[in-house]
Amino acid sequence: MKELFPLKQVNGFIFSLLLTVIALSVYFLDMSFNVAMTILLVTAFIQAGVQLVLFMHAGESEDKSSIYTATYYGIAIALVTVFGSLLTMIWGYM
């Protein structure tokens, strides 16, 4: 019976709830902008990793290296797009 219980998923759900409570505490506690944004970004990236590995089963397939490679490529493209937009529209470089 123990092998049928989804212990990893339950632990991941509890960890996701804990990360959500930490991120929600930023709203209720009076923090500076830099501290609040750091906490929110760190919890968001950890939450995304937990969701990807535990609930989307990224590490359980035969082709997990290509899944992780595509994920890293998507993150790189997103970062280039965001920072490129900031560079041209806000910081004034063209």
BALOBA-1460 file (C-alpha; in Angstrom, 3 decimals):
// residues 94
<rec num="1" residu="m" x="0.000" y="0.000" z="0.000"/>
<rec num="2" residu="k" x="2.917" y="2.335" z="0.707"/>
<rec num="3" residu="e" x="4.085" y="2.260" z="-2.916"/>
<rec num="4" residu="l" x="0.616" y="3.366" z="-4.088"/>
<rec num="5" residu="f" x="0.555" y="6.536" z="-1.963"/>
<rec num="6" residu="p" x="1.867" y="9.576" z="-3.905"/>
<rec num="7" residu="l" x="4.235" y="10.796" z="-1.184"/>
<rec num="8" residu="k" x="6.341" y="12.931" z="-3.548"/>
<rec num="9" residu="q" x="3.282" y="14.769" z="-4.836"/>
<rec num="10" residu="v" x="1.907" y="15.364" z="-1.329"/>
<rec num="11" residu="n" x="5.275" y="16.693" z="-0.157"/>
<rec num="12" residu="g" x="5.467" y="18.883" z="-3.262"/>
<rec num="13" residu="f" x="1.976" y="20.228" z="-2.590"/>
<rec num="14" residu="i" x="2.869" y="21.065" z="1.017"/>
<rec num="15" residu="f" x="6.100" y="22.735" z="-0.151"/>
<rec num="16" residu="s" x="4.111" y="24.721" z="-2.741"/>
<rec num="17" residu="l" x="1.727" y="25.874" z="-0.021"/>
<rec num="18" residu="l" x="4.675" y="26.906" z="2.147"/>
<rec num="19" residu="l" x="6.187" y="28.907" z="-0.719"/>
<rec num="20" residu="t" x="2.824" y="30.568" z="-1.311"/>
<rec num="21" residu="v" x="2.565" y="31.554" z="2.358"/>
<rec num="22" residu="i" x="6.087" y="33.012" z="2.214"/>
<rec num="23" residu="a" x="5.215" y="35.010" z="-0.902"/>
<rec num="24" residu="l" x="1.929" y="36.149" z="0.658"/>
<rec num="25" residu="s" x="3.752" y="37.329" z="3.785"/>
<rec num="26" residu="v" x="5.420" y="39.983" z="1.628"/>
<rec num="27" residu="y" x="2.019" y="41.629" z="1.291"/>
<rec num="28" residu="f" x="1.232" y="41.595" z="4.997"/>
<rec num="29" residu="l" x="4.659" y="42.491" z="6.377"/>
<rec num="30" residu="d" x="6.117" y="45.940" z="5.878"/>
<rec num="31" residu="m" x="9.231" y="45.235" z="3.810"/>
<rec num="32" residu="s" x="11.348" y="47.397" z="1.604"/>
<rec num="33" residu="f" x="10.806" y="47.091" z="-2.122"/>
<rec num="34" residu="n" x="14.141" y="45.363" z="-2.760"/>
<rec num="35" residu="v" x="13.632" y="42.736" z="-0.064"/>
<rec num="36" residu="a" x="10.056" y="42.088" z="-1.153"/>
<rec num="37" residu="m" x="10.984" y="41.671" z="-4.823"/>
<rec num="38" residu="t" x="13.884" y="39.368" z="-3.930"/>
<rec num="39" residu="i" x="11.619" y="37.146" z="-1.843"/>
<rec num="40" residu="l" x="8.943" y="37.092" z="-4.548"/>
<rec num="41" residu="l" x="11.395" y="36.247" z="-7.344"/>
<rec num="42" residu="v" x="13.127" y="33.496" z="-5.381"/>
<rec num="43" residu="t" x="9.864" y="31.877" z="-4.294"/>
<rec num="44" residu="a" x="8.461" y="32.156" z="-7.832"/>
<rec num="45" residu="f" x="11.417" y="30.375" z="-9.424"/>
<rec num="46" residu="i" x="11.471" y="27.666" z="-6.766"/>
<rec num="47" residu="q" x="7.709" y="27.224" z="-7.192"/>
<rec num="48" residu="a" x="8.113" y="26.891" z="-10.960"/>
<rec num="49" residu="g" x="10.812" y="24.260" z="-10.469"/>
<rec num="50" residu="v" x="8.665" y="22.283" z="-8.037"/>
<rec num="51" residu="q" x="5.722" y="22.395" z="-10.433"/>
<rec num="52" residu="l" x="7.860" y="21.312" z="-13.380"/>
<rec num="53" residu="v" x="9.564" y="18.399" z="-11.687"/>
<rec num="54" residu="l" x="6.862" y="17.036" z="-9.388"/>
<rec num="55" residu="f" x="3.556" y="17.779" z="-11.058"/>
<rec num="56" residu="m" x="4.463" y="17.896" z="-14.742"/>
<rec num="57" residu="h" x="6.681" y="14.805" z="-14.345"/>
<rec num="58" residu="a" x="9.590" y="16.326" z="-16.276"/>
<rec num="59" residu="g" x="12.168" y="14.033" z="-14.713"/>
<rec num="60" residu="e" x="10.284" y="10.777" z="-15.166"/>
<rec num="61" residu="s" x="10.371" y="10.370" z="-18.940"/>
<rec num="62" residu="e" x="12.985" y="8.717" z="-21.113"/>
<rec num="63" residu="d" x="13.630" y="12.018" z="-22.881"/>
<rec num="64" residu="k" x="14.196" y="14.191" z="-19.811"/>
<rec num="65" residu="s" x="17.378" y="15.806" z="-21.128"/>
<rec num="66" residu="s" x="15.533" y="17.318" z="-24.080"/>
<rec num="67" residu="i" x="12.724" y="18.501" z="-21.777"/>
<rec num="68" residu="y" x="15.204" y="20.293" z="-19.529"/>
<rec num="69" residu="t" x="17.095" y="21.670" z="-22.539"/>
<rec num="70" residu="a" x="13.868" y="23.089" z="-23.993"/>
<rec num="71" residu="t" x="13.004" y="24.577" z="-20.599"/>
<rec num="72" residu="y" x="16.404" y="26.247" z="-20.263"/>
<rec num="73" residu="y" x="16.122" y="27.533" z="-23.828"/>
<rec num="74" residu="g" x="12.673" y="28.989" z="-23.086"/>
<rec num="75" residu="i" x="13.984" y="30.701" z="-19.951"/>
<rec num="76" residu="a" x="16.921" y="32.140" z="-21.908"/>
<rec num="77" residu="i" x="14.627" y="33.493" z="-24.642"/>
<rec num="78" residu="a" x="12.302" y="35.002" z="-22.027"/>
<rec num="79" residu="l" x="15.208" y="36.701" z="-20.229"/>
<rec num="80" residu="v" x="16.616" y="38.084" z="-23.487"/>
<rec num="81" residu="t" x="13.164" y="39.401" z="-24.424"/>
<rec num="82" residu="v" x="12.533" y="41.026" z="-21.044"/>
<rec num="83" residu="f" x="15.969" y="42.576" z="-20.648"/>
<rec num="84" residu="g" x="16.097" y="43.595" z="-24.309"/>
<rec num="85" residu="s" x="12.766" y="45.368" z="-23.901"/>
<rec num="86" residu="l" x="13.986" y="47.087" z="-20.736"/>
<rec num="87" residu="l" x="17.192" y="48.061" z="-22.474"/>
<rec num="88" residu="t" x="15.445" y="49.714" z="-25.405"/>
<rec num="89" residu="m" x="12.281" y="51.150" z="-23.856"/>
<rec num="90" residu="i" x="13.308" y="52.221" z="-20.353"/>
<rec num="91" residu="w" x="17.066" y="52.620" z="-20.308"/>
<rec num="92" residu="g" x="17.144" y="54.340" z="-23.708"/>
<rec num="93" residu="y" x="19.690" y="52.214" z="-25.577"/>
<rec num="94" residu="m" x="18.983" y="51.587" z="-29.226"/>
